Amino acid sequence: MVREGIYVDATFGRGGHTRRLLEVLGAGSRVVAVDRDPEAIAAGKLLAADDSRLQVCHGRFSELDQLLKGLQISEVQGVLMDLGTSSPQLDDARRGFSFRFDAPLDMRMDTTGGESAAEWLNDASEQDIARVLREYGEERYARRVAAAIVAARPVHTTAELAALVSRAQPRSTPGKHDATRVFQAIRMQVNQELPELQAGLVAAFGVLRPGGRLAVISFHSLEDRLVKRYFRDRSRPPQLPRRLPVRAAASQAEARIVAGPLQPGEAEIRANPRARSALLRVLEKAA
Ligand SMILES: C[S@@+](CC[C@H](N)C(=O)[O-])C[C@H]1O[C@@H](n2cnc3c(N)ncnc32)[C@H](O)[C@@H]1O
């Protein structure tokens, strides 16, 4: 069955999901691909040159309503958000996301503006750094690591940061590089990932037409907690004073949860090991 409609891939990356959407959608459909990373947008433009159903937008998913307004689109059939960093971001040494390569500490998904990780680390208070490492990285030694960073400032490279972290932690966690949680926390701070996600969920739900679906793939518990709570709140009937005479429609929930949490199967994890911690949840707006 050929499906038709306007769909949004809010996290284009290198377009795996967009390509699949274009495969299953008919000639009258449109896909709007959004990403805050200019390199993802450059890749998207190449794909759009071959398929006139695809439109590519540079921006944040928290401003999805504005981005769609710019394309004269007021509502869509579906929005997909595949959170976190893309493989090209992690694997390109120049981007500074990973301690596997020595590079300038950048970590911005959108390299056209905003503060780099080095700028933030060299300017933030010790208390702020410790809070970010604790809240976003669940780092046990957040205070020690923050103190070591502040004492060694300025810090410019991924290797300097990784070495500092290793020295500040009293012992390493088996199987995990010492700096994993610290790098994750700083990346989430630099890109404001949780506030973006919270605003992105609201924006995406707002542009859905009745019966439209929002699918979100998250990669760690902090993200999934936000998604789960947002979906639960939308799918609860409104709290109305008892014995108040209300029409049935007024007591209905805005949405229903149609899937999730779904985990990838073994074959998918084998083919794509980075998918191992992914969780998919799907919400459908009331018709
Ligand atoms: C996990 S990757 C998506 C991979 C994609 N599904 C694919 O098939 O290649 C996440 C992408 O979302 C982008 N991104 C993250 N947060 C964003 C936001 N708030 N707004 C727009 N794009 C965002 C990142 O730049 C990255 O390219």
The ligand as an SDF file (V2000), in Angstrom:
LIG
                    3D

 27 29  0  0  0  0  0  0  0  0999 V2000
   21.3600    9.9450   15.7970 C   0  0  0  0  0  0  0  0  0  0  0  0
   21.6020   11.1450   14.5600 S   0  0  0  0  0  0  0  0  0  0  0  0
   20.3610   10.8020   13.3670 C   0  0  0  0  0  0  0  0  0  0  0  0
   20.7720    9.7520   12.3810 C   0  0  0  0  0  0  0  0  0  0  0  0
   19.7600    9.6190   11.2410 C   0  0  0  0  0  0  0  0  0  0  0  0
   18.5170    9.0160   11.6800 N   0  0  0  0  0  0  0  0  0  0  0  0
   20.3500    8.8220   10.0750 C   0  0  0  0  0  0  0  0  0  0  0  0
   19.6760    7.8760    9.6130 O   0  0  0  0  0  0  0  0  0  0  0  0
   21.4550    9.1360    9.6390 O   0  0  0  0  0  0  0  0  0  0  0  0
   20.9850   12.6070   15.3050 C   0  0  0  0  0  0  0  0  0  0  0  0
   21.0520   13.8490   14.4360 C   0  0  0  0  0  0  0  0  0  0  0  0
   20.1900   14.8010   15.0400 O   0  0  0  0  0  0  0  0  0  0  0  0
   20.7690   16.0730   14.9770 C   0  0  0  0  0  0  0  0  0  0  0  0
   20.2140   16.8270   16.0900 N   0  0  0  0  0  0  0  0  0  0  0  0
   20.3940   16.6180   17.4040 C   0  0  0  0  0  0  0  0  0  0  0  0
   19.6930   17.5060   18.1130 N   0  0  0  0  0  0  0  0  0  0  0  0
   19.0280   18.2740   17.2330 C   0  0  0  0  0  0  0  0  0  0  0  0
   18.1090   19.3580   17.3640 C   0  0  0  0  0  0  0  0  0  0  0  0
   17.7700   19.8310   18.5580 N   0  0  0  0  0  0  0  0  0  0  0  0
   17.5860   19.8850   16.2360 N   0  0  0  0  0  0  0  0  0  0  0  0
   17.9360   19.4090   15.0030 C   0  0  0  0  0  0  0  0  0  0  0  0
   18.8110   18.4060   14.8250 N   0  0  0  0  0  0  0  0  0  0  0  0
   19.3440   17.8340   15.9260 C   0  0  0  0  0  0  0  0  0  0  0  0
   22.2450   15.8330   15.0840 C   0  0  0  0  0  0  0  0  0  0  0  0
   22.9660   16.8950   14.4880 O   0  0  0  0  0  0  0  0  0  0  0  0
   22.4110   14.5050   14.3320 C   0  0  0  0  0  0  0  0  0  0  0  0
   22.7340   14.7270   12.9810 O   0  0  0  0  0  0  0  0  0  0  0  0
  1  2  1  0
  2  3  1  0
  2 10  1  0
  3  4  1  0
  4  5  1  0
  5  6  1  0
  5  7  1  0
  7  8  2  0
  7  9  1  0
 10 11  1  0
 11 12  1  0
 11 26  1  0
 12 13  1  0
 13 14  1  0
 13 24  1  0
 14 15  1  0
 14 23  1  0
 15 16  2  0
 16 17  1  0
 17 18  1  0
 17 23  2  0
 18 19  1  0
 18 20  2  0
 20 21  1  0
 21 22  2  0
 22 23  1  0
 24 25  1  0
 24 26  1  0
 26 27  1  0
M  CHG  2   2   1   9  -1
M  END
$$$$
